[in-house]
Amino acid sequence: MQGFIPFIVLVGILSGCGEQSAQPSGTDKAPDESVQSTHPSQTIDHQRVLKADQHSDDWMVHGRSYDEQRHSPLAQVNADNADQLGLAWHFDLPTNRGLEATPIVIDGVMYTTGSWSMVYAFDAKTGEKLWFYDPKVDPAWAVNLCCDVVNRGVAVWQGQVFVGAIDGRLIALNAETGEEAWSIQTTDTSKPYSITGAPRVIQSNDRALVVIGNGGGEYGVRGYVSAFDAKTGEQVWRFYTVPGDPSLPFENDDLAAAAETWGGGEWWKVGGGGTVWDSMAYDPQLNLLYIGVGNGSPWNRTLRSPAGGDNLYLSSIVALNADTGDYVWHYQTTPGESWDYTATQHIILADLDIEGESRKVLMQAPKNGFFYVIDRVSGEFISAEKYTAATWASHVDKQTGRPVEAEGARYEKGATGLIFPGPLGGHNWHPMSFSPDTGLVYVPAQEIPWIYEADDDFVYSRDTWNTGTNIAAAAAPEVEAERNELLKLVRGHVSAWDPVKQQERWRIQHQGPWNGGILSTAGNLIFQGSAKGQFVAYSADEGKPLWSFPAQTGIVAAPITYRVDGEQYVAVMAGWGLARIHI
């Protein structure tokens, strides 16, 4: 492959291979050959993931490592040679719907998902399809998904590949053949639950647990996250994110306490919401699993909780004991959530020097427009500042950690006027990345306003979105000139965010919103796909564009990088699909 660096697209994938001499000395760690195997998935276990930087040829788990930083130590492809990137191989998937998965690559084999929860295994060097699995989801179930029949990827562990199907099943496959090992229904099929997120595998004492949440908040469900024995599929624990019917015994004391923050009403009749539909992170030293909790069902708090209250644990980050699923601590980003400001966005763990002290922190840029730094040991609030346009609140109080809401932000007494962000969020599910080299978090941010207005005639229906708002109030003006002025406000950007100083260092401005997730590397690079169908490499220190590739379709997924036979590749799933938004 002389003369260019390969990359891969899955539509398709992209790859980058640099000249071996282009690799900066001292930046790439050699793989630990003692764990290489002809059956790659057999070698993936807790100890190997703990040493992810020593196995930098692979992308073994969803965020590359337990901390979900999505930063690779590989530097063979770097800011000096990125302009030599060229297509290595691509694969056209047999569907025309949205592609959002993060591929997993282990010892030269790539595992990924496409639409309808289909699973694929490829030779990561050549693109040869090794096997394919179709869970045969009933197409009629798609009515229960807000935003296309998408899936964000698999987990691979000790010879098995785990995938969550959109109809609520968790399925284990033989990693070598793709044959089904076991399948369990994680949801009540009489209710409109769905799964679009990627499972995570965590170590609990002497066994591995597969953790999966679910979606369906707008359709009227009660959120929870569950852990299953990786070998047998047996349920080990389940944590509900919102309290159920108060006339029945609560599952635990923490939910009883949470119920006190729901002021009257009969929220449980429409579920309450709080689905854990995407982000998780795991700290094995603290034995804590961190989950991001979604919006209320319906959105409008006056309908589900007419006497007010914070409505725990909606729009919260919750830390759970990884062995038992027991509550440890929580931090609520949007108390009394009423705008679809989920906290399901990407969670990153890191150790930062803050005011001269090394702190174990958790970082998140949820929908509400504030970038949060939280102590991940205790849940203590450290800091929060606006990373994008946010008019619903002026700031987050440093003493209480609570947002100070702007006058008129709530819509109990009428329409709000334009508010930033809207329900698409200042940042949605698209993964961000943290580079320890630059100290920056790269946030795929956006600016999309909304007008909120209560629906006084709201009646719950399983077949429609149960927001409790008048969606028509947010429609674009019919007058073309007014509509054009409004559309000028709708944009997207990459914010290079300093989490210690809580300020933006620089920005990459995009023409529109809903652009892809981000990968950073030790080669002083970040990669991102755009809604316009360009896959771009930028310098990580300045945001300077260095190379681009026309993928022929919009890209929303986050890229990965890996190395096979001494050659580094960059890969991304490309495809906006039919339903282009996640609310």
N, C-alpha and C positions, 0 to 999 in steps of 0.2 A: 504494500500500500504506500509506495513512495509518492511524494508530491502532495498528499492531502491527509487530513486527519479524519477518520470515519466517525459518523454519528448515525443514529437510528431513529426512524419515525414509525409508530404504530397508528395506523389509520383504519392508521399507523404510527414508527420509531426513528431516532437519530443517533450516531455514535462518533466519538472523537478519538483518534489514535495519533499520538504525536511521535516524532522521531525520538528514539530512546535518548539521544544526546540532548534533547530539549528539556528533559526532566531536571528541574533544579535539585541540586544535591541537598540532602538532609530534610526534605519536605515530605517525602513519601516513605512510609514504613513498609518493609517487605512483609508479605503474607507469611503466616505461620504454617509451613508446609506439613507439619505433623498432623494437622487436622484435615488435610485434603483427602478426598474420597471419590471413587467412581460413582458413588451414589450420594450426591452432594447434600441432599436434604437430611440424610441420616446424621450428619455431623453438626447440624444446627441445634444448639442447646444453650442453656443459660450462660455457661462459662464462655462459650465462643462469642455470644453477643456482648458480654461484658468486655471482651477484648476486640471490639469492632474496629478500633483504629489499627490494630495489628493485622486485621483481615480487610484491609482497605480495598482489595480487589473486588469485594462483594458489597452488595446492598442487601443485608440480611433481614432487616425488619422495616416497618413502614417509614419511620423517620431516620433510617440508617442505623441508629443506636437508640437505646431506651430513652435518652433525653430528648429525642425528636428534634435535634438541631438541624438536620438535613444539610449538613456540611461534610464534604468529603476531603480526606487528606490527600487524595490523588492530585498530582500537579504536572503530569506528563503533558496534558493539554493546559496551556496557560495563556496569560495575556499577551505573550510575545508571539505565540504561534496559532492563536485561535482563528485567525483569518484563513488558515489552511484546512479548516473543518470541511468535510464533504460527506455525502450520504454513503453509508456502508451497506445498509439493507433497510427494507421496509416491508411491512405486512399489512395487506388490506383485510380488515376484519369483515365478517359476513353480515354486518348490520350497518345502519345509517343513523344510529342514535348516539347519545352523548358518551364520551370517554373521559373518565376522571381518575383512573387508577394510577397508583404508584407501583411500578413493577418491582418485584423482588428478584435479585440475581445472586445465585449461590454456585460457586465453582463452575461457572460457564453455562448455567441453565437459568433462563428467565421465566418467571411465573407472573402472570398478570390476568386481569379481568377486563371484559368488555361489557357491552349492553346486555340486559337480561341476565346478569350475574353469571355469564359464561366465563369459563376459566381456560387459559391457554398456557402451554409450556413450549418454549422455544430454545434452540441452540443460540446462546447469546452472542456468539461470534458470527454465525452465518445466517441466522434468521429462520433456519429450518424448523418447521412445526414438529414438535415431539409428540404432543397429545393435545386433545381438546375435550372439555367436559361441558355438557349442556344440562343445567338443573331442570330444564323443561318447566319453567314457571308458566302458569296459566296466564295468557295475555290479558284476561279480564282483570287480573289483580292490579294492572297498571293504573286503574282509576283511583287507587288509594295512594298514589305517589304525587307529590306536589310538582315534581320537576324532572321528569324523564326517568327512564328505566336504567339508571346509572349505577355504577359500583366503583368504590374507591380502592379495591385491591384485596389481596390475600395475605395470610400469615403462613409461614412455613416453619415446621418444627419436627425434628426427629422422624423424618420419613413421611410426614403428612402435610398436606396443603389444606388450609381452612378458608372457607368463603361463606359470607352471609348472603343469602338469596333475598331478593326483594319481597318475597312472600313470607319472610320471617323465619326461614329455616337456617340453621347453622350446619354446614356440611364439611365432613373430613374426607379428603381424597388421598389415595396413594400417590406420593410425589413422583414415583418412577413411571407409573402407568396411567394415572388419572382416574383410576377406578375408585368408585365410592366405597369408603370404609364404614362410615356411619352418617346418619342424618337425623337431626332432631328439630322439632318445632319449638322455637323459643318464644312464640307469641300466641295469643288467643286469636284464632282465625275468625272468630265472630266479630272482631273489631278491626278497624282499618290500619293495622300496624304495617310497617315496612322496614327493610334494612337496606341502606345504601353505603354505610361505612365499612371500613376495613377492620377485621378482628385484630386483637393484640394477644400475644401469648406472654404470660408472666410466670415466674417460678414461685410455687407455694410449697414450702417444706420439701418433700421428696417427689412432688408431682408438678406437672405443668398445667396451667389453667388457660383456657381460651376465653377471652372476654369480648362481649359484643353488646351493643346497645340497640336502639331502634329509632324509627321515625314515625311520623303520623300526627304530630301535634295539632295541625290545623284541622284534621279530620275528627278529632275528639278521642284521644287516648291518654292513658296515664303512663308517664315515662319511667323507665328503669334500666339498669344495666345488670348483666348476669355473667357468671363465670362457670365454665364447664370443664370437666376433666378431659384433657386432650386425648387420652387413650380410649376412653369409653363413651364420652359425650354426656356423662352423668352431671346434672346440675349440682354445683357445690355451694354457691351462694347467689343471692339476688338483692340488690339495693334499689328501693323505690325512691324516686327523686321528689315526689310530691305526696302528701297524705291522701288516703282514700276516704271513703264514706265514714264520717265521724261517729255514726251510730254503731259501727263495727269496731272490734279491737284493732288498734294500730299494730303494724308489724314490729315496731320497736319504739323505745322512748324518744328517739330522735325525731321520728315522724309525728309523735304526739306533740312534741315541742314545736315542730314546724307548723302543725295545724293551728296553733295559737296565732300565727301570723297571717291567717286567711280570715278576713273579716266578714263572716256571714256568707250567705249565698249557698249554692249547691254545685260547687265546681266539679265535684266528682261525677256528676251526671254527664258531663261532657269531657271527662278525663282529667282535666287540669293542665295537661301538657307536660312540659319538662322533659322532653325526650332527649336521650343521649345519642344523637345521630351521627356524630363525627369524632371529635378530638378526645384523645386520651394520652397520657404520658405516665411513665413508671420509674420510680426511684428504688432500685433494689436494696440500697444501703438503708434507707428509711423504711423499706417495706410498705411504701405508699403508692397507690394507684390514684392518679388525678383524672377526673372526668369533667367535661364541660357540659353544662345543662342548658336546655333550650328554653323557648318562649312559653308563655301561658296559652292555655286553650280555654276560651277564645283569647285573642290578644287583649281585648278591652277588659281591664281589671274591674270596672264597675259592674260588669255582668257576672264574672266568676267570684268576685270578692267585694260586694257592694259597700261594706264598711271599711274598705281600705286594707292596709297591711302590706308587709314586704313580700308575702307569698313565697316562702322558702319551699324548695331550693331552686326556684326558677332563676334563670339567667345567673347561675352561680358556678364557680369552680369548687368542686367537692373532693376532698382527700379521703380515701378509703383504705382500711387495712387490707392488704392484698390477699391475706390468707382467709379472711372471714367476710370481707365486704362490709365490715362495720364502719360507721361514720367516725372520722377523726376530727376534721375541721372543714369549714367552708368559708368562702368569701363571695359575696353577692355583688356583681358588677352593676346591676340595674334593679334596685329594690322596687317592688310594686310594678314590675315589668308590664308595659302597656303598648309597646311600639314594635314588637317582634325583635327586640334587641337580645338575641341569643348570646350565650357564652360558650357555644359549641365550637368556636373557632380554634385554630391551631394553638396548642400549648407547648411551650419550649422550656426545658430545665437547663440551668447553667449556674455556675459559681461566679459572682461578680464582686469586684472591689467597690464597695459603697461607703463613702465617708471614712476611708481608711480601714474598713473591716470587710473581710471576705464573707459574703452572704450566699447561702444556698437559696436560689430564687426560682420562681416560676414566672414566665412572661406570657402575656396574651394581649392581642389586639382584637377584642370582640367587636360585634356589630356596632356598639354604641359610640364608637369614635375615639375612645380613650385607650392609650397603651398602659397596661398595668404591670408593675413589678411587685410580686408578693413573696414573702418568706415562705418557702415550700415546706419547712419543718413545722411551723406553727400556724400558718395562714395569716400572719400579721401583714397588714397593708404597709407597703414601703413608699410607693409613689404612683402617680398616674397623671398623664398629660395627653392632650389631644394630638393624635397622629394624622388627622384629616378633619374636614369640616364637620363640626358638631355644634349645633345651635340649641339642642334640647336641654343642655345643662351648661352652666358657666365654667364649672371646675369641679374637681373632687376634693372635698375637704380633707386636709392633711391629718387632722386629729381623729375624725370619725371614719375616714375612708369611704364616705357616702357622697354621691354626686349632688351638687346643688342645682336643682332643676330651674330652668328658665320659666318666667311667667308665661302662662298660656301653652306650655308644652303638653299638658294633659288636655284631653278633649271631652271631658264630661259636660262642658257647657257650650260646646260648639266646635266648629272646625278650627284647626290650629294655624292655618297658613303654612307656607313652606317651612319644613323642618329638615335639617341635616342631622344624621343620616336618615334615610327611609328604611323600610324593612329589608332591603337588599344589603344594608349595612355599609359602614365605612370599610369593612373587610369581611368577606364571607368565608366559605370553607377552603378557599385556595391556599395551600400551605405557604407559610413564610419560612425564612431560613436565618440562622444565626451563625456568623463567622467569628470564631475565636481569634482569627488573624487580624481582622479589622475592628472587632468589638461591636459590630453593627448587626442589627436585625433588619432584614429586607422584607418589607411588608407590601404585598400586592393590594394596595388600597384603592378606594374609589369614592366619588362624590356624586350621590344620587339623592335628591330631595324628595319629599313626600308631603302630602296634606292628609292629616288624620281627622276623621270625623266619626262620631259614634253612630251605630246603626240602631235606631230606636225600635225597630221592628224585628230584631234578631230572634231567630228560632233555630235551634240546633238541627243540622242535617248531616248524616254520615256522608252524603254524596257531594258535598261542597266544602270549600274552605270556611271554617268557623272562626272568623276574625272578630266578629262583633263590631266591625267598622264598615263605613260606606266607601268601598274601593273606588267607586265612580268619582268621589271627591278628588282623588289624586290623578284623574285622567288629564292628559295634555289638553291645553286649550284648543278650541276649534278654530280660532283665528290664527292663520298661518304665522303672522308676524309675532304674536305672543308665544306660539308654540316654539318657534325658532329661538326666541330669547330664552325660553325655559331649557331647551335642549343644550344651549351653550353652557349651562350649569352642570350638565351630566358629563363627568370625565372619570378617568382612571389614572393611577400613577403608581410607581414604586417609591416608597419612602425608605431611605437609608437611615434607620433610626438608632440613635445612641441611647441605650436603655439605662445607662448610668446617669448621664446628664438630662435624660428625658427630653431630648430635642432632635429634630430632623437635621441630619448632616448635609444631605443633598437629596434631589428628587429626579426621577425619570418620568417625564410627563407623557401620558398616552392620550390619544384623541378621544377614546371612549372607555367605558368600564368593562368589567367582567373579563379580565385578562388572567393568564395562567399563574400557577404556583411557581415557587422559586427554589433553585438549587444554588448553593455557593460551594466553592472549592478552594483548596490551598494554592491553586494556580492563579490567584487573584482574579477569579471569574465569578460572575453570577449568570445564570441562564433563566430565561423566561419566554414562554410563548404568549402571543397576543390574540385578542379577539379577531384581529384582521388577518390572522393566519401566518404571521412571521414568528420564527423561532430565533431568538437573539442571544448572543453572548455579550455581556458588558464587563468592563473592569470593575472589580469589587471595591476598589478604593475610591473611584471617582464616578462610576456610572457611565463611563464612556462606551458607546456602542463599538464593538470590534468585529462583529460578523453576524450575518443573518441568513436565514433559509426560508423560502416560501413553502409552507406546509400544505397549501391549497385548501385549508380549512382552519377555522378558529381553534385555538388551543386553550384549554382551561386547566388541564392536569399539571402536576409538578414534575420536572425532569429528575432523572437520577444519573449517576455515573458509576462505572465499574471498569475492570480491566481483565482481559482474557489473553493469555499467551503474550504478556508483556505489552499489550496495546490497550490504551484507554478509550472507552466509549462513553458517549452521552446519549441517553434515550428519553423519549417523551411520547406519551399517548396524545394523539391529535384528533380532535373531533368535538365540535360544539353540540352536535345532535339537534333534536327537534325542540325540546323544552330547554331554554337557555339560561334559566335563572333558578336559584334556590332561595326561597323565602322562608 
